[in-house]
Amino acid sequence: MTESSIDDQRPSQEKPAIRTMFLDLKHSLTTTDTKIGLLDDIFDHLKERVGLPDERKRQLEHRMSEMEDGHSATSEKLLRMERVLAVSRTRMRM
């Protein structure tokens, strides 16, 4: 749903609040941590409400852990790259 279609369905006094909430949500979904947290929340909610079969639960939990592991690995790679870059800059100054 787009911002304009959300606004068109609400009375005029609610439009700024709806727009603000939408933009806040849109901004918060730009970080990987927030996306993983949101997916965790959705997954937990589905487990409680729907009662997923055990095999499906295991598959989803495995995929979630892979996502978290991938995020950790990416963070570690970025930290290593930053260290290498810092060392390179130091050497260039000498």
FIKOLZA-1660 file (N, C-alpha, C; in steps of 0.1 Angstrom, whole numbers, plus 5000, padded with zeros to 4 digits):
% residues 94
   i   px   py   pz ch aa at
   1 5009 4988 5000  A  M  N
   1 5000 5000 5000  A  M CA
   1 5009 5012 5000  A  M  C
   2 5006 5022 4992  A  T  N
   2 5014 5034 4991  A  T CA
   2 5010 5044 5001  A  T  C
   3 5018 5054 5003  A  E  N
   3 5015 5065 5012  A  E CA
   3 5002 5072 5008  A  E  C
   4 5001 5075 4995  A  S  N
   4 4989 5082 4991  A  S CA
   4 4976 5074 4993  A  S  C
   5 4977 5061 4990  A  S  N
   5 4965 5053 4992  A  S CA
   5 4961 5052 5007  A  S  C
   6 4971 5052 5016  A  I  N
   6 4968 5052 5030  A  I CA
   6 4961 5065 5034  A  I  C
   7 4967 5076 5029  A  D  N
   7 4961 5089 5032  A  D CA
   7 4947 5091 5027  A  D  C
   8 4944 5086 5015  A  D  N
   8 4931 5087 5009  A  D CA
   8 4920 5080 5017  A  D  C
   9 4923 5070 5024  A  Q  N
   9 4913 5063 5031  A  Q CA
   9 4910 5068 5045  A  Q  C
  10 4917 5078 5050  A  R  N
  10 4916 5083 5063  A  R CA
  10 4910 5097 5063  A  R  C
  11 4903 5101 5074  A  P  N
  11 4898 5115 5076  A  P CA
  11 4911 5124 5076  A  P  C
  12 4909 5136 5072  A  S  N
  12 4920 5146 5071  A  S CA
  12 4928 5148 5083  A  S  C
  13 4922 5148 5095  A  Q  N
  13 4929 5150 5108  A  Q CA
  13 4938 5138 5111  A  Q  C
  14 4936 5127 5105  A  E  N
  14 4945 5115 5108  A  E CA
  14 4956 5114 5098  A  E  C
  15 4955 5121 5087  A  K  N
  15 4966 5120 5076  A  K CA
  15 4980 5122 5081  A  K  C
  16 4983 5133 5088  A  P  N
  16 4997 5135 5092  A  P CA
  16 5002 5124 5102  A  P  C
  17 4993 5119 5111  A  A  N
  17 4998 5108 5120  A  A CA
  17 5000 5095 5112  A  A  C
  18 4992 5092 5103  A  I  N
  18 4994 5080 5095  A  I CA
  18 5006 5081 5087  A  I  C
  19 5008 5092 5080  A  R  N
  19 5020 5094 5072  A  R CA
  19 5033 5093 5081  A  R  C
  20 5033 5099 5093  A  T  N
  20 5044 5098 5102  A  T CA
  20 5047 5084 5106  A  T  C
  21 5037 5076 5109  A  M  N
  21 5039 5062 5113  A  M CA
  21 5044 5054 5102  A  M  C
  22 5039 5057 5089  A  F  N
  22 5044 5049 5078  A  F CA
  22 5058 5052 5075  A  F  C
  23 5062 5065 5076  A  L  N
  23 5076 5069 5073  A  L CA
  23 5085 5063 5084  A  L  C
  24 5081 5063 5096  A  D  N
  24 5089 5058 5107  A  D CA
  24 5091 5043 5105  A  D  C
  25 5081 5036 5101  A  L  N
  25 5082 5021 5098  A  L CA
  25 5091 5019 5086  A  L  C
  26 5089 5027 5076  A  K  N
  26 5098 5026 5064  A  K CA
  26 5112 5028 5068  A  K  C
  27 5115 5038 5076  A  H  N
  27 5129 5041 5080  A  H CA
  27 5135 5030 5089  A  H  C
  28 5126 5025 5098  A  S  N
  28 5132 5015 5107  A  S CA
  28 5135 5002 5100  A  S  C
  29 5128 4999 5088  A  L  N
  29 5131 4987 5081  A  L CA
  29 5143 4988 5072  A  L  C
  30 5151 4999 5073  A  T  N
  30 5163 5000 5065  A  T CA
  30 5175 4993 5072  A  T  C
  31 5174 4990 5085  A  T  N
  31 5185 4984 5091  A  T CA
  31 5183 4969 5092  A  T  C
  32 5194 4961 5090  A  T  N
  32 5193 4947 5090  A  T CA
  32 5188 4942 5104  A  T  C
  33 5193 4948 5114  A  D  N
  33 5189 4943 5128  A  D CA
  33 5174 4944 5130  A  D  C
  34 5169 4955 5125  A  T  N
  34 5154 4957 5126  A  T CA
  34 5147 4947 5118  A  T  C
  35 5152 4944 5106  A  K  N
  35 5145 4935 5097  A  K CA
  35 5145 4921 5104  A  K  C
  36 5156 4917 5110  A  I  N
  36 5157 4904 5116  A  I CA
  36 5148 4904 5128  A  I  C
  37 5148 4915 5136  A  G  N
  37 5139 4916 5148  A  G CA
  37 5124 4915 5143  A  G  C
  38 5121 4921 5133  A  L  N
  38 5107 4921 5128  A  L CA
  38 5103 4907 5123  A  L  C
  39 5112 4901 5116  A  L  N
  39 5110 4887 5112  A  L CA
  39 5108 4877 5124  A  L  C
  40 5117 4879 5134  A  D  N
  40 5115 4871 5146  A  D CA
  40 5101 4873 5153  A  D  C
  41 5097 4886 5153  A  D  N
  41 5084 4889 5159  A  D CA
  41 5073 4882 5151  A  D  C
  42 5074 4883 5138  A  I  N
  42 5063 4877 5129  A  I CA
  42 5064 4862 5131  A  I  C
  43 5075 4856 5131  A  F  N
  43 5077 4842 5133  A  F CA
  43 5071 4837 5146  A  F  C
  44 5074 4844 5157  A  D  N
  44 5068 4841 5170  A  D CA
  44 5053 4842 5170  A  D  C
  45 5048 4852 5164  A  H  N
  45 5034 4854 5163  A  H CA
  45 5027 4843 5156  A  H  C
  46 5033 4839 5144  A  L  N
  46 5027 4828 5136  A  L CA
  46 5028 4815 5144  A  L  C
  47 5038 4812 5151  A  K  N
  47 5039 4800 5159  A  K CA
  47 5028 4799 5169  A  K  C
  48 5025 4811 5176  A  E  N
  48 5015 4811 5186  A  E CA
  48 5001 4810 5180  A  E  C
  49 4998 4817 5169  A  R  N
  49 4985 4818 5164  A  R CA
  49 4981 4806 5155  A  R  C
  50 4990 4801 5147  A  V  N
  50 4987 4791 5137  A  V CA
  50 4991 4777 5142  A  V  C
  51 5001 4776 5151  A  G  N
  51 5005 4763 5155  A  G CA
  51 5011 4755 5143  A  G  C
  52 5023 4760 5139  A  L  N
  52 5029 4754 5127  A  L CA
  52 5033 4739 5131  A  L  C
  53 5033 4731 5121  A  P  N
  53 5038 4717 5123  A  P CA
  53 5052 4717 5127  A  P  C
  54 5057 4707 5134  A  D  N
  54 5070 4706 5139  A  D CA
  54 5081 4707 5129  A  D  C
  55 5079 4700 5118  A  E  N
  55 5089 4701 5107  A  E CA
  55 5090 4715 5101  A  E  C
  56 5079 4721 5099  A  R  N
  56 5079 4735 5093  A  R CA
  56 5086 4744 5103  A  R  C
  57 5083 4742 5116  A  K  N
  57 5089 4751 5127  A  K CA
  57 5105 4749 5126  A  K  C
  58 5109 4737 5125  A  R  N
  58 5124 4735 5124  A  R CA
  58 5130 4741 5112  A  R  C
  59 5123 4740 5101  A  Q  N
  59 5128 4746 5088  A  Q CA
  59 5129 4762 5090  A  Q  C
  60 5118 4768 5095  A  L  N
  60 5118 4782 5097  A  L CA
  60 5129 4787 5107  A  L  C
  61 5130 4779 5118  A  E  N
  61 5140 4783 5128  A  E CA
  61 5154 4782 5122  A  E  C
  62 5156 4771 5114  A  H  N
  62 5169 4770 5108  A  H CA
  62 5172 4781 5098  A  H  C
  63 5162 4785 5090  A  R  N
  63 5164 4797 5081  A  R CA
  63 5167 4810 5089  A  R  C
  64 5160 4811 5100  A  M  N
  64 5162 4824 5108  A  M CA
  64 5176 4823 5114  A  M  C
  65 5181 4812 5119  A  S  N
  65 5195 4812 5124  A  S CA
  65 5205 4814 5113  A  S  C
  66 5202 4809 5101  A  E  N
  66 5211 4811 5090  A  E CA
  66 5212 4826 5087  A  E  C
  67 5200 4833 5087  A  M  N
  67 5200 4848 5085  A  M CA
  67 5208 4855 5095  A  M  C
  68 5207 4851 5108  A  E  N
  68 5214 4857 5119  A  E CA
  68 5229 4855 5117  A  E  C
  69 5232 4842 5114  A  D  N
  69 5247 4839 5112  A  D CA
  69 5252 4847 5100  A  D  C
  70 5245 4848 5090  A  G  N
  70 5250 4856 5078  A  G CA
  70 5252 4870 5082  A  G  C
  71 5243 4876 5090  A  H  N
  71 5244 4890 5094  A  H CA
  71 5256 4891 5103  A  H  C
  72 5259 4882 5112  A  S  N
  72 5271 4883 5120  A  S CA
  72 5283 4882 5112  A  S  C
  73 5283 4873 5102  A  A  N
  73 5295 4871 5094  A  A CA
  73 5298 4884 5086  A  A  C
  74 5287 4890 5081  A  T  N
  74 5288 4902 5073  A  T CA
  74 5294 4913 5082  A  T  C
  75 5289 4914 5094  A  S  N
  75 5294 4924 5103  A  S CA
  75 5309 4922 5106  A  S  C
  76 5313 4910 5108  A  E  N
  76 5327 4907 5111  A  E CA
  76 5335 4910 5099  A  E  C
  77 5331 4907 5087  A  K  N
  77 5338 4911 5075  A  K CA
  77 5340 4926 5073  A  K  C
  78 5329 4933 5076  A  L  N
  78 5330 4948 5076  A  L CA
  78 5340 4953 5086  A  L  C
  79 5340 4948 5098  A  L  N
  79 5350 4952 5108  A  L CA
  79 5364 4949 5104  A  L  C
  80 5366 4938 5098  A  R  N
  80 5380 4934 5093  A  R CA
  80 5384 4944 5082  A  R  C
  81 5375 4947 5073  A  M  N
  81 5378 4956 5062  A  M CA
  81 5381 4970 5067  A  M  C
  82 5374 4974 5077  A  E  N
  82 5376 4988 5083  A  E CA
  82 5390 4988 5089  A  E  C
  83 5394 4977 5096  A  R  N
  83 5408 4976 5102  A  R CA
  83 5418 4977 5091  A  R  C
  84 5416 4969 5080  A  V  N
  84 5426 4969 5069  A  V CA
  84 5427 4983 5063  A  V  C
  85 5416 4990 5062  A  L  N
  85 5416 5003 5056  A  L CA
  85 5423 5013 5065  A  L  C
  86 5421 5012 5078  A  A  N
  86 5428 5020 5088  A  A CA
  86 5443 5018 5087  A  A  C
  87 5447 5006 5087  A  V  N
  87 5461 5003 5086  A  V CA
  87 5467 5008 5073  A  V  C
  88 5460 5007 5062  A  S  N
  88 5464 5012 5049  A  S CA
  88 5466 5027 5049  A  S  C
  89 5456 5034 5055  A  R  N
  89 5457 5048 5056  A  R CA
  89 5469 5053 5065  A  R  C
  90 5471 5045 5076  A  T  N
  90 5483 5049 5084  A  T CA
  90 5496 5047 5076  A  T  C
  91 5497 5036 5069  A  R  N
  91 5509 5034 5061  A  R CA
  91 5511 5044 5050  A  R  C
  92 5500 5049 5044  A  M  N
  92 5501 5059 5034  A  M CA
  92 5506 5072 5039  A  M  C
  93 5503 5075 5052  A  R  N
  93 5507 5088 5058  A  R CA
  93 5522 5088 5061  A  R  C
  94 5528 5076 5063  A  M  N
  94 5542 5075 5067  A  M CA
  94 5551 5078 5055  A  M  C
% end
